[in-house]
Amino acid sequence: MKLLALMFVPLALSAQDLTGVIDFHAHSDPDSRPRSIDAIDLAKLAKSRGMRALVLKSHFEPTATLAYLVRKEVPGIEIFGGVSLDLTVGGMNPAAVEHMASVKGGWGRVVWMPTFDSENEVRQSKENRPFVPVVRNGQVTPEVRQVLAVIAKRNLILETGHSSPEESLVLIREAANFSIRRIVVTHAMADVVNMNVAQMKEAAKLGAYLEFVYIPRPTSKRTIPEYVAAIRAIGPEHCILSSDLGQPGNPLHPDGLAKMFQSLREQGLSNAEIDLMAKKNPASLLGLP
């Protein structure tokens, strides 16, 4: 009887079980940067692990078309795309957002403010190259307002990209003027963004979700205990968990998520809290039941 009891331990207790998980931040091939897996194989792998959905992310081109094709090739898992407003799509380009949202299927749902070409990233990396500004003199640029208008009209999800904490808060406040309600602070504690707890609490108070992603490198300034402390301070109801994986040398997305979830459990987060952040909150953002 003891053996039978062990065989029927609920799957939710398994660190490897990803049933119903949504990865809101998945890099894949084809890309101009090296990636560890292409989008079709990633969808097959995620489906085999029971995952519900993927949001395909590229710094350089829209992924709504890719989402449509992957859905056709790999039925049984929901695939979404978006556009990152970097220089390769014309920067802060409302036409690019309109096109992404109009692609057949309607699977383009996410708009990331500039990432690789954000002013914050360029300044932090001390590079001398063009960037896409989002805030000047404490206010969003006119071009950002044009993009926010499209996001509001098409009921899309606004992500803050690689904006600085201060820029992100300005963006979130301005988004409220457009009645945009679905907002994510992109990997809020990643080194390039580096929000502190007070800033994250302010973002949550303004209605944004805070995204926490897999910590891939030993050189990262962040640790899982810091993640847990921040999640406790903010409240898991205001957080989502994503992978931000796809880089060669890092785990594949489902493996990285499973490892992160296990590490969070070891630091005291419950299965219910992880389910909220990895399943329910992302589903709400995507408008899924």
Secondary structure by P-SEA (a helix, b strand, c coil): caaaaaaaccccccccccccccccccccccccccccccaaaaaaaaaaaccccccccccccccaaaaaaaaaacccbbbbbbbbbccccccccaaaaaaaaacccccccbbbccccccaaaaaaaccbbbbbbccccccccaaaaaaaaaaaaabbbbbbccccaaaaaaaaaaaaaacccbbbccccccccccccaaaaaaaaaabbbbbbcccccccccccaaaaaaaaaaaccccbbbbccccccccccaaaaaaaaaaaaaaacccaaaaaaaacaaaaaaaccc
